Amino acid sequence: GNTQLIDFTQQVVDSNGPTAISEYVISDVNVYPNPVHDLLSIDIEKGILINAKLTIYNVSGHLIQSHNEIGNSPIVVSSLVNGVYFYSISSGQKISYGKFIKQ
């Protein structure tokens, strides 16, 4: 079907070596509360939040939720089954990965 999988072991590799990786990583990402019950808040470095896309995957790597413009509003996760989830936050060429627990 339309199952989308993501491999969280992939790493950004650049021809300029590891020192260039930082330009592809979103710094200062804060996802809270963790564990979360209903609303997941996201704080990101200034200027990126407006265009940032949030994608949530389950532990099997299946796409669960996708949000194109995060903005300043919390993400509703109350419908998620309790457990561990991975997320990616991307904006332009930059990306950040992490995980949270839904209780």
N, C-alpha and C positions, 0 to 999 in steps of 0.2 A: 504493500500500500504506500501511503505517503509518509512512512516512518522516516524521521530524520535522526541520524545518530551523530554524536560528536565524540571525538577521541580526546580526552583530557590530557593525554600524554604528549600530544603534539607541542612542539616548542617553536618559538619564532627564531629563525636563523637568518642572519644577514651577512652579506658578503664582506662587510666591514668588521665582522667579528662580534663577540659578545658585548663589547662596549656600546654598540649601536642599538641593542635591544631596548634600552630604556625609553627610546623615543616611540616605541610601539606599545608601551605599557601605560595604562591609566593609573596615576598615583593617587594616593589619598582617598581610596574608596572605603566607605564605611557603610556596611549593611547591618541593620539592627531593627528590632531586638533579635537576638539569636540565643536560644530558640524563639521562634515566632508563633503566634496563635492566629491572628487575623490580618494585621497590616504590617507590611515590610517596608521600612523606610530606607532610603539610599541617599547618602551624601557623597558627592564626587568633587574633584578639583574644579575650581571656578571655570565657568565658560563651557564646560563639556556637557553638563546635565541636560541642557535644552535639547541637544541633538542625540543624546545617548539612547541606545537600544538595549533593553534587558531581555535576555532569553533564559528560561528556567528549564533544566533537564532533571530527570529522575536518575537514580544511581545506575540504571541500565543504559543511560545515555539517550533516552527518548525525550524528544521535545515535549514539554508540558505546557508552557506559556511563553508568549512572545509579546513584548510591549515596544512599539516603535519610538515613542517619545516619552521618556520617563517623567520629565518635568519635576515639579517639587511635590507632587502628590504621592502618598504611600501606595504600594502595590497590594491589592487584595489577594491574599493567599488562603483565605478561610476554606475554600473548596478543595484544597490539596489534601491528600491522604497524609496522615502523620508519617514522618520519616525524614531521611536526609535528601537534600536536593543540591544540585550544582547550578551555578549561574554564570553567565558571561555578560559583561557590560561592554558594549563597543560604541565607539564614536570615531568616524572617519577611519584612519589607519590604526587607531589605538584600541586596545582591548584589555580587559581585566577578568580574571576568573576567581571564583570562590565557592563556598558552600554554606548552606544554612540548614537548620533543623526545624521542621514544622511539628508542633505539638498540638 
